[in-house]
Amino acid sequence: MLATLKDGCWKPGIKFLDPACGTGNFLVPVIEKKIEAGLSVKEAIKTTYGVDIMEDNVIECRHRINKLTNYAHTDLVDEQITHGNFLNNE
C-alpha cells in the first residue's frame, strides 16, 4: 500500500493518521519510510498518529515503534499512539 504513495508523502511535516492502527502493521513501515527519506526519528514519530479501540493493540504498536527507533522517544510515542474510539470521541 505504501508503494502506491507519491514521494512527496515523505517530506517533513506530512502527517499520517491510522484511525484503527492495530499493532502497527501500517504505522511501523510508515515511520521506517520517513526515516529512510531523511527525517529524524523524532520528526518521523511526531508526524505519525495512531488510535485503536483495543488497548492491547496500542501497547503492541507502541512497543514495535519504540523497538524500531531504539526507544529514543518513548514519551512521544505514547502521545502519538493512543487508546480510544475516535468515532465516539472516547
Steps between C-alpha positions, in 0.01 A plus 500: 500500500782741584656439158199669341568829680690777327848601615363829633329311780833460678586871523537661843168611647282251310282322756364147502203384706385143536161509679509123555874446545484153651849375580668738258506300178458828308660751735830320555580495125385864475754603762768285334432667166510848656838427658630356171386823330723701733271604783638479850354231725329769704344668193387163365322418826369854551313491167352152542180435692312186590182419691355161584205386705692198632744598772719193450541595133611850601756356740638270229508781241690726740742218576568438131562869431722534805700194399540639145625832634722352773271641770618854414170681567272274704301789650429639154394157373258474794347835399474418130357148532188508715228275628149610417209495263536798270143452372353547847761752619596277795 
